């Protein structure tokens, strides 16, 4: 029964599945991750907002309009200086604010800060998408390793069953020995089924990450020891404070809200506006019978607009206070966040070393127990314990190896930079 179930779960053979390297997966993931695509869209939007805020310093606003009016009763036409049933007008209006109480400068500063925040947010979304993709990629590799561990456990259990049956038939062991080994064989089969199912799910998730509607296999296997981090904890904290995407976004938000407060205060000062109009009149289109040009200089002093100005200023100040509090909290928490991720990597790297040593010990222990069981020096329970300990040690090594990769990815998300760029490019 075990072989048909495995084939049903495993679907397409691994050698027929499309494969991607880590570098390919990371490249594809940024194209299809919704959060990263949205963040990139915010950068494009913020770029235009900043461009518009800069152009108001040199360019006036222009409005062109034309209208055609027809009536059953003749009206006076300024273009023909006579009564007419049709009046055609064309206008070009230009408007330029000479003085806005500092609103233009503040709005430009706000737009610049929002663009910087959008760029930092895009970088953060890119690192987060990369971390999630790496987690999925390494999950496939880890589960492939766990499937191999489960298969070896099954093979050992099948070999043990033959040995125990031979010992029972020879009278060297009781019949319950075979039953104990048969129970271990059943557990090994269930464990293999579980790992194969998990591998299929991981491959399907990797396909989703790289924008494909089919399961995708992870190419290669990384069993090299985790390298030492190229920076100290103190350097990592400084990098997080200066380059960390989350802190950069918070700092940009604080600057943007501060600029918004200054822009709102500009509405308490008089505004000076220069405007001009060129208009043409006629009784047909395009109007050319007469044209008039006018210009005006307007000084506006806002006095009271039912508290709308004051409410907007209060909201801007409140938003700025919140943004400053968030920024300060993130800066204070940088030490704890970086220390947590830094220590997680060091712990995972050391755990992987210990897990490798545990496999060596468990393998030797299993060899001794196997020899002693065949010689009748130990009972079946001790022998099976050695088998289970070996399987657990091998599974622990597989998980420990890839835990270091995930810990490194988490640290890189906080720092906003790659610590081992050459590895991610492979």
Protein Blocks (a to p, Z undefined) as FASTA:
>chain_A
ZZmmmmmmnmpafklpccddfklmmmmmmmmmmklmmmmmmmmmmmmmmmmmmmmmmpcc
ddddddddddfbdcddfklopacfbdcdddddddddfbgghmmmmmmmmmmmmmmmmmmm
mmmmmmmmmmmmmmmmmmmmmmmmmmmmmmmmmmmmmmmmmmmmmmmmnopacfklmmmm
mmmmmmmmmmmmmmmmmmmmmmmmmmmmnopabdcddedjdfbdcdddfbdfklmmmmmm
mmomklmmmmmmmmmmmmmmmmmmmmmpccdddddddddddfbdcdfkbccddddddddd
dfbeghlmmmmmmmmmmmmmmmmmmmmmmmmmmmmmmmmmmmmmmmmmmmmmmmmmmmmm
mmmmmmmmmmmmmnopacfklmmmmmmmmmmmmmmmmmmmmmmmmmmmmmmmmnopafbl
mlmmZZ
